[in-house]
């Protein structure tokens, strides 16, 4: 992994993206930390092309974008348009809205929709990726839903954006899943897993939890991963402090 491959997920700083002025200040802070890339998520207080121009001004590449799940399934042409405005190849299905993982019909409908929408993006030179949480690790007919999603979609139409925290939270191995997704893992979310004093799980800065990121990243590299995206759903204090901690740990310990 090279430092240029390390991005930050804007969902982490979503509370600081509510106006064009805030957006500009936030991107400036991200660039000053040292990030060279961002993944789109959260509020969009201005059109996509203006966001893209602002990122370019700050020297930030847009590596991918989390698009609305309903939009992806019901209007993939609009999701494609957004990706084109951002100038990025990858669009992420962020979470399975309104899908019960134990409901076979709903899961199969989701899978069919992902494959169909991914085909629309693929035919235009883009790629749909699936961002998982822990819910997809529960079994359906004896097979984890996440495994079924990849088994029953075309790899030309749907690839993976694995999330290290959520894979571990789902009682699975992030490195094993990185290996399983060989040649189908363009993006990996780097998010550490820790517990508080009462033993409850919490999101942690990279390097402040229990996950073995050296092994995870080596495995992801071998699987062809292109982008490593720092994300922290909630932070103990200022999210800019958290992403700076994660970036510093990655820079000092994990990059080639």
Secondary structure, 3 states (H helix, E strand, C coil): CCHHHEEEEHHHHHHHCCCHHHHHHHHHHHHHHCCCEEEECCCCCCCHHHHHHHHHHCCCEEEEEEECHHHHHHCHHHHHHHHHHHCCCEEEECCCCCCCCCCHHHHHHHHHHHHHHHHHHHHCCCEEEEECCCHHHCEECCEEHHHHHHHCCCCCCEEEEEEHHHHHHCCCCHHHHHHHCCCCCCEEEECEEEECCCCCEEEECCCCCCCCHHHHHHHHHHCCCCEEEECCCCCCCCHHHHHHHHHHHHHHHCCC
